[in-house]
Amino acid sequence: MVIRLALALLLCLAGIGTTLAMPTRIIILRHGEKADKWNLCDVGQERGDALVANYLGCGAAKSLFAPNEAPAGFLATLELASPAAMSWHQPDTLCSVLPQKDADKEEALDRRTQEAANDLEVNPLWQGKTVVMVWEHKLIANKKLEKSSSGQAVTLRELLHLDQLSGVPQTWPSGTYDYFWIIEYGNRGSDVPTRFSMVKQEFSGDYDDIPANDWDEPNGLDPESGCDLKGAQD
């Protein structure tokens, strides 16, 4: 476990390497609803628990993992992934940044995203396995950001070469929290994905009050939810 954690921590330093060692699958989801720029609101925390029970946790009812398969790791910019990682007795590799001015935060998150993508391509820890990424929605996919980045790839859509597939949205909508992007790499030695799909998060029972809007549709949250509705647009 110490060796595993040490290898994973290299992710948030600087991805270095030239030999491809791609995962078989990468599951991407957006961080949960937030109370402010740094903390989840109650709805976001509840979503984290629901994801453990339904999709990402050990023994989840609608597990995204194959039978007898465990995820190789959880990479995240916020704590939404922590409950799921804990259910597998795995470390949650946080690639967040310290509170700072907005401009500095954006630059730091760009670097973390580039480092994460590079690490996924070259780190043998992930090779041939499934990795879960919980990320900022603008850094997953954002047409405006990609256009303004002067030829430098900063979104996961570009860095993981999803832009080479058809049917991949160019922007992750600001009010959409309830989808997974599942990326498959079927050609050994290639960093170009062979399949992309979107799976909607659907909860019932104790979690049926969590927003489950369709892609780019209103999520129904209001100011009484305690979530930062304005911040979701940033």
Secondary structure as GFF3:
##gff-version 3
##sequence-region A 1 234
A	DSSP	alpha_helix	2	9	.	.	.	ID=ss1
A	DSSP	three_ten_helix	10	12	.	.	.	ID=ss2
A	DSSP	beta_strand	25	30	.	.	.	ID=ss3
A	DSSP	alpha_helix	42	51	.	.	.	ID=ss4
A	DSSP	pi_helix	52	56	.	.	.	ID=ss5
A	DSSP	beta_strand	73	76	.	.	.	ID=ss6
A	DSSP	three_ten_helix	79	81	.	.	.	ID=ss7
A	DSSP	alpha_helix	82	87	.	.	.	ID=ss8
A	DSSP	beta_strand	92	94	.	.	.	ID=ss9
A	DSSP	alpha_helix	102	122	.	.	.	ID=ss10
A	DSSP	beta_strand	130	135	.	.	.	ID=ss11
A	DSSP	alpha_helix	137	140	.	.	.	ID=ss12
A	DSSP	alpha_helix	143	148	.	.	.	ID=ss13
A	DSSP	alpha_helix	156	159	.	.	.	ID=ss14
A	DSSP	three_ten_helix	162	164	.	.	.	ID=ss15
A	DSSP	beta_strand	179	184	.	.	.	ID=ss16
A	DSSP	beta_strand	195	200	.	.	.	ID=ss17
A	DSSP	three_ten_helix	205	207	.	.	.	ID=ss18
A	DSSP	three_ten_helix	223	225	.	.	.	ID=ss19
A	DSSP	three_ten_helix	231	233	.	.	.	ID=ss20
###
